Each structure stands twice: as structure tokens, then as C-alpha cells.
């Protein structure tokens, strides 16, 4: 079969990482989950905060970081038939498009479905959604300083809903989780995979 890459998107605190690990466990592919490392996250953060660069320069720099991350993926997990991504390039493109519409009053930066050359494009992407009060509880439980984005996600319904809508426009399949246990969430993902036209025939050894 061709390589199956499952992407997960969603607001901070929705449990993407836990869901990704649960999916991998259910599918018998523990270890096949790809995460952004701290160095990559810091590099992206520094570019976003750089006031000396133009918007276009920032976007080019961010895209190059995603290319570097894709090369790391190929080195580490490129030989695997099934891989789960905790966040994808959609995280970046969706955020930029929403900021373009809400804050910058300009034409959106990215067309629907756009992926830069050399950046991994998942076969299928799920948008993980949970009740907002539960998401806020999880974020606070981390006992970490809230970023401006964290605060806006909590306080600005228009911003939060715009992100969700933009992800849907980019093809993310909604996965509404009403506080179900991770195993049940993983089962819902597998059910969606089996019924999706985006995914070709594949073999699963469910645990």
C-alpha cells in the first residue's frame, strides 16, 4: 500500500498528542507518531516575533523550517507505512489566513490545499474539538504562562470559531469529542479512515 499519513489539528489543549498516541496504540504502530521538537518550535516562535522581517520574509522562513522538519521526518519515520502527525503545515497556514481576515484586513496568504514543495502533506487530517470549558481546564492545569494566543483562544469566540472554519475549508475532518476516553477517540478515527475515499486499502492489526 502507499504510505498513510494521518494528521491531527486543533486548538491547544484539545488532547492531540494523547489522541495521536492512542490511535497509534490501537493500530499497533506505537512509535510511529511524529512530533515537532522543541528546537523547531522555538525557531518558528522567533520568526513570528521578528519585527525586522516583512510578512513575506517571515512566511518564506517558516516554510523552510517545515521543509527541514519534513526532512527529519523522512530520516526518522519515512520508511514506515503508517505515521501519525501531531500538527501539520495546516497549523501555520490556517492561523495566517485567519489573522489576515480578522486583524490585517488583507487578502489571505495561503490558498486552500496549499503545501510548499518539500513539505509533507498528510493523506488525511482530523480536527480535534472538545467542549471549550474542558479545553480551558486542561490549559490551566499545565500551570504554564499563557501566551497571547492562548488568551485569545479563551476570550475571543470569533477568533476561535474562525480557526475551526478555516481548518474545515482546508479539508480537516471534524472529530468532536465529548470527553470520551482516548481509546474511544482512536476508534472513531479508525472508523473514519475505513470509510474515507482519501485513504486506499490498508491492513490493520487492531489491539
Secondary structure by P-SEA (a helix, b strand, c coil): ccbbbbbbbbccccaaaaaaaaaaaaacccccbbbbcaaaaaaaaaaaacccccaaaaaaaaaaaaaaaaaaaaaccccccbbbbcccaaaaaaaaaaaaacccccccccccccccccbbbbcbbbbbbccaaaaaaaaaaacccccaaaaaaaccaaaaaaaaaaaaaabbbbbccccccaaaaaaaaaaaaaacccccccccccc
